[in-house]
Amino acid sequence: MPVVVSTRRVVAIIPARGGSKGLPGKHLRLLAGKSLLAYAVEPALASSLVDRVIVTTDAEDIAAAARALGAEAPFLRPATLADDQATTEAALQHAVRWLDDQEGYRAEIVVFLTCTAVFRQPAWIDEAVSRLLADPALDTVFVGLRTHKNYWRAVDGRYVRLAADIPYGSRQHREPLYREETPTACATRADLVRAGRRVGPNVDIIATDDDRVMLDVHSDFDLWLAEKVLVEWPAHQGTAQGSDR
């Protein structure tokens, strides 16, 4: 899809709290020579459609690192929104409302990115925003990993297959499912974020077969594995694929 020129207020918001039990100091840990924080900030800054890049954190060192990378860190997130029980939705909502109340900057589109999803293609950011700009009926556009696996959940003491209407068969001929990968790239109408939502009811998906997007860095093993992939699999880049909507 051609990139649509934006006249809207598009803000990228990157949550990066200081506390991390699985990987202490996670957002400033180095991966192939640069911090995890940089893996989110740099593609957001490179976007032709994102007007501002905001890092929401409760930690002074992360805020300073964000500013050094060229992002903004105009506030420190309240401790109540940075503990283990705090949700991503609450952090995004706080950031958007802070911009509303403190700066009079009323964002129209929010791009959500995380530092732990390091295998994003920068073009996905512009693609997500472009689709929202081109179609007013859409609420959210995010990256989705195309998969042919079967998924099950426990319901009332028994296991139930999800999307059970899809018959078993060879992978090549089965209808795919899409694993939501919003941390990789997700653009949402800001009013939904103000209401405490990350994803609205009307979505479009940037479908990809790039299995690397499944890797979220939350442990020393994840960090080791991500570096192995970056170093030993650099030429095998996945490609953003069109929506199946």
FIKOLZA-1660 file (N, C-alpha, C; in steps of 0.1 Angstrom, whole numbers, plus 5000, padded with zeros to 4 digits):
% residues 245
   i   px   py   pz ch aa at
   1 5008 4988 5000  A  M  N
   1 5000 5000 5000  A  M CA
   1 5009 5012 5000  A  M  C
   2 5006 5023 4991  A  P  N
   2 5014 5035 4992  A  P CA
   2 5012 5042 5005  A  P  C
   3 5022 5049 5009  A  V  N
   3 5021 5056 5022  A  V CA
   3 5013 5069 5020  A  V  C
   4 5003 5070 5029  A  V  N
   4 4994 5082 5028  A  V CA
   4 5000 5093 5037  A  V  C
   5 5001 5105 5031  A  V  N
   5 5007 5116 5038  A  V CA
   5 4998 5120 5050  A  V  C
   6 5003 5121 5062  A  S  N
   6 4995 5124 5073  A  S CA
   6 4994 5139 5076  A  S  C
   7 4982 5144 5079  A  T  N
   7 4981 5157 5085  A  T CA
   7 4975 5156 5099  A  T  C
   8 4976 5144 5104  A  R  N
   8 4970 5141 5118  A  R CA
   8 4981 5142 5128  A  R  C
   9 4978 5142 5141  A  R  N
   9 4987 5141 5152  A  R CA
   9 4989 5126 5155  A  R  C
  10 5001 5121 5151  A  V  N
  10 5004 5107 5153  A  V CA
  10 5015 5106 5163  A  V  C
  11 5013 5100 5174  A  V  N
  11 5023 5099 5184  A  V CA
  11 5026 5084 5187  A  V  C
  12 5039 5081 5187  A  A  N
  12 5044 5067 5191  A  A CA
  12 5046 5067 5206  A  A  C
  13 5041 5058 5213  A  I  N
  13 5043 5056 5227  A  I CA
  13 5049 5043 5230  A  I  C
  14 5061 5044 5237  A  I  N
  14 5069 5032 5240  A  I CA
  14 5069 5030 5255  A  I  C
  15 5063 5020 5261  A  P  N
  15 5063 5018 5275  A  P CA
  15 5077 5011 5279  A  P  C
  16 5083 5016 5290  A  A  N
  16 5096 5011 5294  A  A CA
  16 5098 5013 5309  A  A  C
  17 5091 5005 5317  A  R  N
  17 5092 5007 5331  A  R CA
  17 5106 5002 5336  A  R  C
  18 5110 5007 5348  A  G  N
  18 5123 5004 5353  A  G CA
  18 5124 4990 5359  A  G  C
  19 5113 4985 5365  A  G  N
  19 5113 4972 5372  A  G CA
  19 5111 4961 5362  A  G  C
  20 5120 4951 5363  A  S  N
  20 5118 4938 5355  A  S CA
  20 5124 4927 5363  A  S  C
  21 5116 4917 5366  A  K  N
  21 5121 4906 5374  A  K CA
  21 5127 4895 5365  A  K  C
  22 5122 4893 5353  A  G  N
  22 5127 4883 5345  A  G CA
  22 5141 4887 5339  A  G  C
  23 5143 4900 5336  A  L  N
  23 5155 4904 5330  A  L CA
  23 5158 4918 5336  A  L  C
  24 5165 4918 5347  A  P  N
  24 5168 4931 5354  A  P CA
  24 5174 4941 5345  A  P  C
  25 5170 4954 5346  A  G  N
  25 5175 4964 5337  A  G CA
  25 5172 4962 5322  A  G  C
  26 5161 4955 5320  A  K  N
  26 5158 4950 5306  A  K CA
  26 5160 4961 5295  A  K  C
  27 5154 4972 5297  A  H  N
  27 5153 4981 5286  A  H CA
  27 5166 4988 5282  A  H  C
  28 5176 4987 5291  A  L  N
  28 5189 4993 5288  A  L CA
  28 5199 4982 5285  A  L  C
  29 5195 4969 5286  A  R  N
  29 5204 4958 5282  A  R CA
  29 5208 4959 5268  A  R  C
  30 5220 4955 5265  A  L  N
  30 5225 4956 5251  A  L CA
  30 5222 4943 5243  A  L  C
  31 5218 4945 5231  A  L  N
  31 5215 4934 5222  A  L CA
  31 5223 4937 5209  A  L  C
  32 5233 4929 5205  A  A  N
  32 5241 4932 5193  A  A CA
  32 5246 4946 5193  A  A  C
  33 5250 4951 5205  A  G  N
  33 5256 4964 5205  A  G CA
  33 5248 4976 5208  A  G  C
  34 5234 4974 5209  A  K  N
  34 5226 4986 5212  A  K CA
  34 5215 4982 5222  A  K  C
  35 5210 4991 5229  A  S  N
  35 5200 4988 5239  A  S CA
  35 5187 4984 5233  A  S  C
  36 5179 4976 5241  A  L  N
  36 5166 4972 5237  A  L CA
  36 5157 4984 5234  A  L  C
  37 5159 4995 5242  A  L  N
  37 5152 5007 5241  A  L CA
  37 5154 5013 5226  A  L  C
  38 5166 5012 5221  A  A  N
  38 5169 5017 5208  A  A CA
  38 5161 5010 5197  A  A  C
  39 5158 4997 5199  A  Y  N
  39 5151 4989 5189  A  Y CA
  39 5137 4994 5187  A  Y  C
  40 5132 5001 5197  A  A  N
  40 5118 5007 5195  A  A CA
  40 5119 5021 5191  A  A  C
  41 5128 5029 5197  A  V  N
  41 5129 5043 5195  A  V CA
  41 5134 5046 5180  A  V  C
  42 5144 5039 5176  A  E  N
  42 5150 5042 5162  A  E CA
  42 5140 5041 5151  A  E  C
  43 5132 5029 5150  A  P  N
  43 5123 5029 5139  A  P CA
  43 5111 5038 5140  A  P  C
  44 5107 5042 5152  A  A  N
  44 5097 5052 5154  A  A CA
  44 5101 5065 5149  A  A  C
  45 5114 5069 5152  A  L  N
  45 5119 5082 5148  A  L CA
  45 5121 5082 5132  A  L  C
  46 5123 5071 5127  A  A  N
  46 5125 5070 5112  A  A CA
  46 5112 5070 5104  A  A  C
  47 5101 5068 5111  A  S  N
  47 5088 5068 5104  A  S CA
  47 5085 5082 5098  A  S  C
  48 5080 5081 5086  A  S  N
  48 5076 5094 5079  A  S CA
  48 5062 5099 5084  A  S  C
  49 5055 5091 5092  A  L  N
  49 5041 5095 5096  A  L CA
  49 5040 5098 5111  A  L  C
  50 5050 5094 5119  A  V  N
  50 5050 5096 5133  A  V CA
  50 5055 5110 5136  A  V  C
  51 5047 5118 5143  A  D  N
  51 5051 5132 5147  A  D CA
  51 5059 5133 5159  A  D  C
  52 5056 5125 5169  A  R  N
  52 5063 5125 5182  A  R CA
  52 5066 5111 5187  A  R  C
  53 5077 5109 5193  A  V  N
  53 5080 5096 5199  A  V CA
  53 5082 5098 5214  A  V  C
  54 5073 5092 5222  A  I  N
  54 5073 5094 5237  A  I CA
  54 5076 5081 5243  A  I  C
  55 5086 5081 5253  A  V  N
  55 5089 5069 5261  A  V CA
  55 5082 5072 5275  A  V  C
  56 5073 5063 5279  A  T  N
  56 5067 5064 5292  A  T CA
  56 5074 5054 5302  A  T  C
  57 5081 5060 5312  A  T  N
  57 5088 5052 5321  A  T CA
  57 5087 5058 5335  A  T  C
  58 5091 5050 5345  A  D  N
  58 5091 5055 5359  A  D CA
  58 5106 5057 5363  A  D  C
  59 5115 5055 5354  A  A  N
  59 5130 5055 5358  A  A CA
  59 5137 5066 5351  A  A  C
  60 5145 5073 5359  A  E  N
  60 5152 5085 5354  A  E CA
  60 5163 5080 5344  A  E  C
  61 5170 5069 5346  A  D  N
  61 5180 5064 5337  A  D CA
  61 5174 5061 5323  A  D  C
  62 5162 5055 5323  A  I  N
  62 5156 5051 5310  A  I CA
  62 5151 5064 5303  A  I  C
  63 5146 5074 5311  A  A  N
  63 5142 5086 5305  A  A CA
  63 5154 5093 5299  A  A  C
  64 5165 5094 5306  A  A  N
  64 5177 5100 5300  A  A CA
  64 5182 5093 5288  A  A  C
  65 5182 5079 5288  A  A  N
  65 5186 5072 5276  A  A CA
  65 5177 5074 5264  A  A  C
  66 5164 5076 5267  A  A  N
  66 5154 5079 5256  A  A CA
  66 5157 5092 5250  A  A  C
  67 5160 5102 5258  A  R  N
  67 5163 5115 5253  A  R CA
  67 5176 5115 5245  A  R  C
  68 5185 5107 5249  A  A  N
  68 5198 5106 5242  A  A CA
  68 5196 5100 5228  A  A  C
  69 5186 5091 5227  A  L  N
  69 5183 5085 5214  A  L CA
  69 5175 5094 5205  A  L  C
  70 5170 5105 5211  A  G  N
  70 5162 5114 5202  A  G CA
  70 5147 5114 5205  A  G  C
  71 5143 5105 5215  A  A  N
  71 5129 5105 5218  A  A CA
  71 5126 5115 5229  A  A  C
  72 5113 5116 5233  A  E  N
  72 5109 5125 5244  A  E CA
  72 5106 5116 5256  A  E  C
  73 5108 5122 5268  A  A  N
  73 5104 5115 5280  A  A CA
  73 5100 5127 5289  A  A  C
  74 5088 5133 5286  A  P  N
  74 5084 5145 5293  A  P CA
  74 5078 5143 5307  A  P  C
  75 5077 5131 5311  A  F  N
  75 5071 5129 5325  A  F CA
  75 5077 5115 5330  A  F  C
  76 5076 5113 5343  A  L  N
  76 5078 5100 5348  A  L CA
  76 5065 5094 5352  A  L  C
  77 5063 5082 5348  A  R  N
  77 5050 5075 5350  A  R CA
  77 5049 5072 5365  A  R  C
  78 5036 5074 5371  A  P  N
  78 5034 5072 5385  A  P CA
  78 5037 5057 5388  A  P  C
  79 5042 5055 5401  A  A  N
  79 5046 5042 5405  A  A CA
  79 5035 5032 5404  A  A  C
  80 5022 5037 5406  A  T  N
  80 5011 5028 5405  A  T CA
  80 5008 5022 5391  A  T  C
  81 5014 5029 5381  A  L  N
  81 5013 5024 5367  A  L CA
  81 5026 5018 5362  A  L  C
  82 5035 5014 5372  A  A  N
  82 5047 5008 5368  A  A CA
  82 5051 4996 5376  A  A  C
  83 5041 4990 5384  A  D  N
  83 5043 4978 5391  A  D CA
  83 5039 4966 5383  A  D  C
  84 5040 4954 5389  A  D  N
  84 5038 4942 5382  A  D CA
  84 5023 4940 5378  A  D  C
  85 5014 4948 5385  A  Q  N
  85 5000 4946 5382  A  Q CA
  85 4995 4957 5372  A  Q  C
  86 5004 4966 5369  A  A  N
  86 5000 4977 5359  A  A CA
  86 4998 4971 5345  A  A  C
  87 4988 4976 5338  A  T  N
  87 4986 4971 5324  A  T CA
  87 4992 4981 5314  A  T  C
  88 4995 4975 5302  A  T  N
  88 5000 4983 5291  A  T CA
  88 4989 4994 5288  A  T  C
  89 4976 4990 5288  A  E  N
  89 4966 4999 5284  A  E CA
  89 4966 5011 5294  A  E  C
  90 4968 5009 5306  A  A  N
  90 4968 5020 5316  A  A CA
  90 4980 5029 5314  A  A  C
  91 4991 5024 5310  A  A  N
  91 5003 5032 5307  A  A CA
  91 5001 5041 5295  A  A  C
  92 4995 5035 5285  A  L  N
  92 4992 5042 5272  A  L CA
  92 4982 5053 5275  A  L  C
  93 4971 5049 5282  A  Q  N
  93 4961 5059 5286  A  Q CA
  93 4967 5071 5293  A  Q  C
  94 4975 5068 5303  A  H  N
  94 4981 5079 5311  A  H CA
  94 4989 5088 5302  A  H  C
  95 4997 5083 5293  A  A  N
  95 5005 5091 5284  A  A CA
  95 4997 5100 5275  A  A  C
  96 4987 5095 5269  A  V  N
  96 4978 5103 5261  A  V CA
  96 4971 5114 5268  A  V  C
  97 4966 5110 5280  A  R  N
  97 4959 5120 5288  A  R CA
  97 4969 5131 5294  A  R  C
  98 4981 5127 5297  A  W  N
  98 4991 5136 5301  A  W CA
  98 4994 5147 5290  A  W  C
  99 4995 5142 5278  A  L  N
  99 4997 5151 5267  A  L CA
  99 4985 5161 5265  A  L  C
 100 4973 5155 5267  A  D  N
 100 4961 5163 5266  A  D CA
 100 4961 5174 5277  A  D  C
 101 4963 5170 5289  A  D  N
 101 4962 5179 5300  A  D CA
 101 4973 5189 5302  A  D  C
 102 4986 5184 5300  A  Q  N
 102 4997 5192 5303  A  Q CA
 102 5002 5200 5292  A  Q  C
 103 5000 5195 5280  A  E  N
 103 5005 5202 5268  A  E CA
 103 4994 5207 5258  A  E  C
 104 4982 5203 5260  A  G  N
 104 4972 5206 5251  A  G CA
 104 4974 5200 5237  A  G  C
 105 4982 5189 5237  A  Y  N
 105 4985 5182 5225  A  Y CA
 105 4975 5170 5224  A  Y  C
 106 4966 5171 5215  A  R  N
 106 4955 5160 5214  A  R CA
 106 4959 5151 5203  A  R  C
 107 4965 5140 5206  A  A  N
 107 4968 5130 5196  A  A CA
 107 4956 5124 5189  A  A  C
 108 4957 5121 5177  A  E  N
 108 4946 5114 5169  A  E CA
 108 4949 5099 5167  A  E  C
 109 4961 5096 5165  A  I  N
 109 4965 5082 5164  A  I CA
 109 4977 5079 5173  A  I  C
 110 4976 5067 5179  A  V  N
 110 4987 5063 5188  A  V CA
 110 4993 5050 5182  A  V  C
 111 5006 5051 5181  A  V  N
 111 5014 5039 5176  A  V CA
 111 5020 5033 5189  A  V  C
 112 5017 5020 5191  A  F  N
 112 5022 5013 5203  A  F CA
 112 5034 5004 5198  A  F  C
 113 5045 5006 5205  A  L  N
 113 5057 4997 5202  A  L CA
 113 5063 4993 5216  A  L  C
 114 5069 4982 5216  A  T  N
 114 5077 4978 5228  A  T CA
 114 5091 4976 5225  A  T  C
 115 5099 4977 5235  A  C  N
 115 5114 4975 5234  A  C CA
 115 5117 4960 5233  A  C  C
 116 5108 4951 5237  A  T  N
 116 5111 4937 5237  A  T CA
 116 5108 4930 5224  A  T  C
 117 5101 4937 5215  A  A  N
 117 5099 4931 5202  A  A CA
 117 5109 4937 5192  A  A  C
 118 5120 4931 5191  A  V  N
 118 5131 4937 5184  A  V CA
 118 5131 4933 5169  A  V  C
 119 5123 4924 5164  A  F  N
 119 5123 4920 5150  A  F CA
 119 5112 4927 5142  A  F  C
 120 5110 4940 5145  A  R  N
 120 5100 4947 5137  A  R CA
 120 5106 4952 5124  A  R  C
 121 5099 4953 5114  A  Q  N
 121 5103 4960 5102  A  Q CA
 121 5098 4974 5103  A  Q  C
 122 5107 4984 5101  A  P  N
 122 5102 4998 5103  A  P CA
 122 5091 5002 5094  A  P  C
 123 5090 4996 5082  A  A  N
 123 5079 4999 5073  A  A CA
 123 5066 4995 5078  A  A  C
 124 5065 4986 5088  A  W  N
 124 5052 4982 5093  A  W CA
 124 5046 4994 5101  A  W  C
 125 5054 5003 5106  A  I  N
 125 5048 5014 5114  A  I CA
 125 5041 5023 5104  A  I  C
 126 5047 5027 5093  A  D  N
 126 5040 5035 5084  A  D CA
 126 5028 5028 5077  A  D  C
 127 5030 5015 5075  A  E  N
 127 5019 5008 5069  A  E CA
 127 5006 5008 5078  A  E  C
 128 5008 5006 5091  A  A  N
 128 4997 5006 5101  A  A CA
 128 4990 5019 5101  A  A  C
 129 4998 5030 5102  A  V  N
 129 4993 5044 5102  A  V CA
 129 4985 5047 5089  A  V  C
 130 4992 5043 5078  A  S  N
 130 4986 5046 5065  A  S CA
 130 4972 5040 5063  A  S  C
 131 4971 5027 5068  A  R  N
 131 4958 5021 5067  A  R CA
 131 4947 5027 5075  A  R  C
 132 4951 5032 5087  A  L  N
 132 4941 5040 5095  A  L CA
 132 4937 5053 5088  A  L  C
 133 4947 5060 5082  A  L  N
 133 4944 5072 5076  A  L CA
 133 4935 5070 5063  A  L  C
 134 4937 5059 5057  A  A  N
 134 4930 5056 5044  A  A CA
 134 4916 5051 5046  A  A  C
 135 4913 5046 5058  A  D  N
 135 4900 5039 5061  A  D CA
 135 4894 5044 5074  A  D  C
 136 4886 5054 5074  A  P  N
 136 4880 5059 5087  A  P CA
 136 4872 5049 5095  A  P  C
 137 4868 5038 5088  A  A  N
 137 4860 5028 5096  A  A CA
 137 4869 5019 5105  A  A  C
 138 4882 5019 5102  A  L  N
 138 4891 5011 5110  A  L CA
 138 4894 5018 5124  A  L  C
 139 4895 5009 5134  A  D  N
 139 4899 5014 5147  A  D CA
 139 4914 5011 5150  A  D  C
 140 4919 5000 5145  A  T  N
 140 4933 4995 5149  A  T CA
 140 4938 4987 5137  A  T  C
 141 4951 4989 5135  A  V  N
 141 4959 4981 5126  A  V CA
 141 4971 4976 5133  A  V  C
 142 4973 4962 5132  A  F  N
 142 4985 4957 5139  A  F CA
 142 4991 4946 5131  A  F  C
 143 5004 4942 5134  A  V  N
 143 5010 4931 5128  A  V CA
 143 5005 4918 5133  A  V  C
 144 5003 4908 5124  A  G  N
 144 4998 4895 5128  A  G CA
 144 5006 4884 5122  A  G  C
 145 5010 4875 5129  A  L  N
 145 5018 4863 5124  A  L CA
 145 5008 4853 5119  A  L  C
 146 5010 4850 5106  A  R  N
 146 5001 4840 5100  A  R CA
 146 5006 4826 5105  A  R  C
 147 4996 4818 5109  A  T  N
 147 5000 4805 5114  A  T CA
 147 4989 4795 5110  A  T  C
 148 4993 4782 5109  A  H  N
 148 4984 4771 5106  A  H CA
 148 4983 4761 5117  A  H  C
 149 4987 4766 5129  A  K  N
 149 4987 4757 5141  A  K CA
 149 4972 4757 5146  A  K  C
 150 4970 4747 5154  A  N  N
 150 4957 4746 5161  A  N CA
 150 4958 4751 5176  A  N  C
 151 4949 4758 5180  A  Y  N
 151 4949 4764 5194  A  Y CA
 151 4937 4759 5202  A  Y  C
 152 4940 4756 5215  A  W  N
 152 4930 4751 5224  A  W CA
 152 4929 4759 5236  A  W  C
 153 4918 4759 5243  A  R  N
 153 4917 4766 5256  A  R CA
 153 4908 4757 5266  A  R  C
 154 4911 4759 5279  A  A  N
 154 4903 4752 5289  A  A CA
 154 4890 4759 5292  A  A  C
 155 4879 4753 5290  A  V  N
 155 4866 4759 5293  A  V CA
 155 4858 4749 5302  A  V  C
 156 4855 4753 5314  A  D  N
 156 4846 4745 5323  A  D CA
 156 4852 4731 5324  A  D  C
 157 4865 4730 5326  A  G  N
 157 4871 4717 5329  A  G CA
 157 4874 4708 5317  A  G  C
 158 4871 4713 5305  A  R  N
 158 4874 4706 5293  A  R CA
 158 4881 4715 5283  A  R  C
 159 4889 4708 5273  A  Y  N
 159 4896 4716 5263  A  Y CA
 159 4887 4717 5251  A  Y  C
 160 4888 4730 5245  A  V  N
 160 4880 4733 5234  A  V CA
 160 4889 4739 5223  A  V  C
 161 4888 4734 5211  A  R  N
 161 4897 4739 5200  A  R CA
 161 4891 4752 5195  A  R  C
 162 4899 4762 5194  A  L  N
 162 4895 4775 5189  A  L CA
 162 4895 4774 5173  A  L  C
 163 4886 4782 5168  A  A  N
 163 4883 4782 5153  A  A CA
 163 4882 4767 5148  A  A  C
 164 4873 4760 5155  A  A  N
 164 4871 4746 5152  A  A CA
 164 4864 4744 5139  A  A  C
 165 4859 4754 5133  A  D  N
 165 4853 4753 5120  A  D CA
 165 4863 4751 5109  A  D  C
 166 4876 4753 5112  A  I  N
 166 4887 4751 5102  A  I CA
 166 4890 4736 5102  A  I  C
 167 4888 4729 5091  A  P  N
 167 4891 4715 5092  A  P CA
 167 4906 4712 5092  A  P  C
 168 4909 4700 5098  A  Y  N
 168 4923 4695 5097  A  Y CA
 168 4926 4692 5082  A  Y  C
 169 4939 4693 5079  A  G  N
 169 4944 4691 5066  A  G CA
 169 4958 4695 5065  A  G  C
 170 4963 4695 5053  A  S  N
 170 4977 4699 5050  A  S CA
 170 4979 4714 5053  A  S  C
 171 4991 4717 5057  A  R  N
 171 4993 4731 5060  A  R CA
 171 4991 4740 5048  A  R  C
 172 4995 4735 5037  A  Q  N
 172 4994 4744 5025  A  Q CA
 172 4980 4747 5021  A  Q  C
 173 4970 4739 5025  A  H  N
 173 4956 4741 5021  A  H CA
 173 4947 4746 5032  A  H  C
 174 4952 4748 5044  A  R  N
 174 4944 4752 5056  A  R CA
 174 4943 4767 5056  A  R  C
 175 4931 4771 5060  A  E  N
 175 4929 4785 5063  A  E CA
 175 4938 4790 5075  A  E  C
 176 4945 4801 5073  A  P  N
 176 4954 4805 5084  A  P CA
 176 4947 4812 5095  A  P  C
 177 4953 4812 5107  A  L  N
 177 4949 4820 5118  A  L CA
 177 4960 4831 5119  A  L  C
 178 4957 4841 5127  A  Y  N
 178 4967 4852 5129  A  Y CA
 178 4970 4855 5143  A  Y  C
 179 4982 4853 5147  A  R  N
 179 4986 4856 5161  A  R CA
 179 4989 4871 5162  A  R  C
 180 4982 4878 5172  A  E  N
 180 4983 4892 5174  A  E CA
 180 4997 4895 5179  A  E  C
 181 5004 4904 5172  A  E  N
 181 5017 4909 5175  A  E CA
 181 5017 4924 5177  A  E  C
 182 5008 4929 5185  A  T  N
 182 5007 4943 5187  A  T CA
 182 5020 4950 5193  A  T  C
 183 5028 4943 5201  A  P  N
 183 5041 4949 5205  A  P CA
 183 5050 4953 5194  A  P  C
 184 5049 4946 5183  A  T  N
 184 5058 4948 5171  A  T CA
 184 5054 4961 5164  A  T  C
 185 5041 4963 5161  A  A  N
 185 5036 4975 5155  A  A CA
 185 5021 4975 5156  A  A  C
 186 5015 4986 5162  A  C  N
 186 5001 4987 5164  A  C CA
 186 4997 5001 5164  A  C  C
 187 4988 5005 5155  A  A  N
 187 4983 5019 5154  A  A CA
 187 4968 5019 5157  A  A  C
 188 4964 5027 5167  A  T  N
 188 4950 5028 5172  A  T CA
 188 4945 5042 5173  A  T  C
 189 4933 5044 5170  A  R  N
 189 4927 5057 5172  A  R CA
 189 4929 5061 5187  A  R  C
 190 4934 5074 5189  A  A  N
 190 4937 5078 5202  A  A CA
 190 4926 5079 5212  A  A  C
 191 4913 5081 5207  A  D  N
 191 4902 5081 5216  A  D CA
 191 4900 5068 5222  A  D  C
 192 4903 5057 5215  A  L  N
 192 4902 5044 5221  A  L CA
 192 4912 5042 5232  A  L  C
 193 4924 5047 5230  A  V  N
 193 4935 5047 5240  A  V CA
 193 4931 5055 5252  A  V  C
 194 4925 5067 5250  A  R  N
 194 4920 5075 5261  A  R CA
 194 4910 5067 5270  A  R  C
 195 4902 5059 5263  A  A  N
 195 4892 5051 5270  A  A CA
 195 4898 5038 5276  A  A  C
 196 4911 5036 5275  A  G  N
 196 4918 5025 5282  A  G CA
 196 4918 5012 5273  A  G  C
 197 4918 5014 5260  A  R  N
 197 4918 5002 5251  A  R CA
 197 4931 5003 5242  A  R  C
 198 4936 4992 5239  A  R  N
 198 4947 4991 5230  A  R CA
 198 4943 4988 5216  A  R  C
 199 4932 4979 5215  A  V  N
 199 4927 4974 5202  A  V CA
 199 4912 4977 5201  A  V  C
 200 4907 4982 5190  A  G  N
 200 4893 4985 5189  A  G CA
 200 4886 4973 5182  A  G  C
 201 4873 4974 5180  A  P  N
 201 4866 4963 5174  A  P CA
 201 4868 4961 5159  A  P  C
 202 4871 4971 5152  A  N  N
 202 4873 4970 5137  A  N CA
 202 4888 4971 5134  A  N  C
 203 4894 4960 5130  A  V  N
 203 4908 4959 5129  A  V CA
 203 4912 4955 5114  A  V  C
 204 4924 4958 5111  A  D  N
 204 4931 4953 5099  A  D CA
 204 4944 4947 5104  A  D  C
 205 4949 4937 5097  A  I  N
 205 4961 4930 5101  A  I CA
 205 4971 4931 5090  A  I  C
 206 4983 4935 5093  A  I  N
 206 4995 4934 5084  A  I CA
 206 5001 4920 5086  A  I  C
 207 4997 4911 5077  A  A  N
 207 5001 4897 5079  A  A CA
 207 5015 4895 5075  A  A  C
 208 5022 4887 5083  A  T  N
 208 5036 4883 5080  A  T CA
 208 5038 4868 5083  A  T  C
 209 5048 4862 5076  A  D  N
 209 5052 4849 5079  A  D CA
 209 5066 4849 5086  A  D  C
 210 5070 4860 5090  A  D  N
 210 5083 4862 5097  A  D CA
 210 5082 4857 5111  A  D  C
 211 5086 4844 5114  A  D  N
 211 5085 4838 5127  A  D CA
 211 5092 4845 5138  A  D  C
 212 5102 4854 5134  A  R  N
 212 5110 4861 5144  A  R CA
 212 5101 4870 5153  A  R  C
 213 5090 4874 5148  A  V  N
 213 5082 4883 5156  A  V CA
 213 5076 4877 5168  A  V  C
 214 5077 4863 5169  A  M  N
 214 5072 4856 5181  A  M CA
 214 5081 4858 5193  A  M  C
 215 5094 4862 5190  A  L  N
 215 5104 4863 5201  A  L CA
 215 5103 4876 5208  A  L  C
 216 5099 4876 5220  A  D  N
 216 5098 4888 5229  A  D CA
 216 5108 4886 5240  A  D  C
 217 5117 4896 5241  A  V  N
 217 5128 4895 5250  A  V CA
 217 5124 4898 5265  A  V  C
 218 5123 4888 5273  A  H  N
 218 5119 4890 5287  A  H CA
 218 5128 4882 5296  A  H  C
 219 5138 4875 5291  A  S  N
 219 5147 4867 5300  A  S CA
 219 5161 4867 5294  A  S  C
 220 5171 4862 5301  A  D  N
 220 5184 4861 5296  A  D CA
 220 5184 4851 5284  A  D  C
 221 5176 4841 5285  A  F  N
 221 5176 4832 5273  A  F CA
 221 5170 4839 5261  A  F  C
 222 5160 4847 5263  A  D  N
 222 5154 4854 5251  A  D CA
 222 5165 4863 5245  A  D  C
 223 5173 4870 5254  A  L  N
 223 5183 4879 5249  A  L CA
 223 5194 4872 5242  A  L  C
 224 5198 4860 5247  A  W  N
 224 5208 4852 5240  A  W CA
 224 5202 4847 5227  A  W  C
 225 5190 4843 5226  A  L  N
 225 5184 4837 5214  A  L CA
 225 5183 4849 5204  A  L  C
 226 5178 4860 5208  A  A  N
 226 5177 4871 5199  A  A CA
 226 5190 4875 5192  A  A  C
 227 5200 4875 5200  A  E  N
 227 5214 4879 5195  A  E CA
 227 5218 4868 5185  A  E  C
 228 5216 4856 5188  A  K  N
 228 5219 4845 5179  A  K CA
 228 5212 4847 5165  A  K  C
 229 5200 4850 5166  A  V  N
 229 5192 4852 5154  A  V CA
 229 5197 4864 5146  A  V  C
 230 5200 4875 5153  A  L  N
 230 5204 4888 5147  A  L CA
 230 5218 4886 5140  A  L  C
 231 5227 4878 5147  A  V  N
 231 5240 4876 5142  A  V CA
 231 5241 4866 5131  A  V  C
 232 5234 4855 5133  A  E  N
 232 5235 4843 5124  A  E CA
 232 5224 4842 5113  A  E  C
 233 5214 4850 5114  A  W  N
 233 5203 4850 5104  A  W CA
 233 5200 4864 5099  A  W  C
 234 5210 4872 5096  A  P  N
 234 5208 4886 5093  A  P CA
 234 5202 4888 5079  A  P  C
 235 5205 4879 5070  A  A  N
 235 5201 4882 5056  A  A CA
 235 5187 4877 5053  A  A  C
 236 5181 4869 5062  A  H  N
 236 5168 4863 5060  A  H CA
 236 5157 4871 5066  A  H  C
 237 5155 4883 5060  A  Q  N
 237 5145 4892 5065  A  Q CA
 237 5131 4888 5060  A  Q  C
 238 5121 4888 5069  A  G  N
 238 5108 4886 5065  A  G CA
 238 5103 4898 5057  A  G  C
 239 5091 4897 5051  A  T  N
 239 5085 4908 5044  A  T CA
 239 5071 4911 5048  A  T  C
 240 5068 4923 5050  A  A  N
 240 5054 4927 5053  A  A CA
 240 5045 4922 5042  A  A  C
 241 5034 4916 5045  A  Q  N
 241 5025 4911 5035  A  Q CA
 241 5011 4918 5037  A  Q  C
 242 5003 4918 5026  A  G  N
 242 4991 4925 5026  A  G CA
 242 4981 4919 5036  A  G  C
 243 4971 4927 5039  A  S  N
 243 4960 4922 5048  A  S CA
 243 4951 4912 5041  A  S  C
 244 4946 4903 5049  A  D  N
 244 4936 4893 5043  A  D CA
 244 4922 4897 5046  A  D  C
 245 4920 4910 5050  A  R  N
 245 4907 4914 5054  A  R CA
 245 4898 4914 5041  A  R  C
% end
